[in-house]
């Protein structure tokens, strides 16, 4: 007697376009993509530092370039992206921490997220306050 | 099963390996009552309309973990999802994503089972315990350290929610890594080092990119994303400690 023929033929689905399947995945990719503009902003600051090292003229050139409409548009975009980046970053933060307790009750993840957002807000306001006090 | 009062259209993914080249959707009109779950809808189809439909189920009360499926593209338990929430629209039921389809809504789970065995999902005490020593005692605080992660029912919804697993099935995946964390966090256990060799590898915690959809879809609030990502810190510390103390277990 011959061995029975295997009727099994498992079907493996393609992962092409997987991120379109669920809005959750789109938000995840948006969160990852914000890092690109965060890096761009870091690069702009680094260029400023480099130009500063080259002397006053070079630094003023960099400052002038920042005032162009293109640069202002880019900075507005970066600001919006930073706000989403901050929010998504603190949304992930409670996932990276072990549970901790305050007064016998487990601290909820949303509390951790909002605590992070508030700290970020306070620090940003503090920086703005200090900058406002610096005479140009 | 008695017929219900309203009729909903259910589009069910069909795949019969002996005759179909690839899966397709077949639509059934299901007369249902307000308290019917999607699983009951499927049972109605099998009993009354088309006995060739295959799907897994057992307990009907969200504890056996058998009836995981994609319902309108979201991983859900069929027994815990109600038809009334979709009516008057139709709803689409598919096999769990990221697993090969065996037949209709039945997926191949061999990979999951093998990985589950690999993490030694049982207590490994330091010394074998004798009967006369009595039971292992734990304080409520010690229990609380792992309780949440011990409620997993192996329904695999988190795997269907994890694109990292879908893209590379070498990744151990959310549910099983959460279970690894559950045993490692148990005060009665001493098998941590045995398990963490896999945990610290790229197939372990580092395969996770914190999409965190696994935690959203989990019907038991296990929060696998939390179990995995809180281990990355320990994993990083372990990595750097080996430069100071090369006798450690890190490889």
Interface residues (C-beta under 8 A of the other chain):
Chain A: X7 X8 X9 X10 X11 X12 X13 X15 X18 X19 X21 X22 X24 X25 X28 X32 X92 X94 X95 X96 X97 X98 X99 X109
Chain B: X15 X17 X18 X22 X23 X73 X74 X97 X100 X101 X102 X108 X144 X148 X163 X166 X167 X209 X210 X211 X212 X213 X215 X216 X223 X225 X226 X229 X230 X232 X233
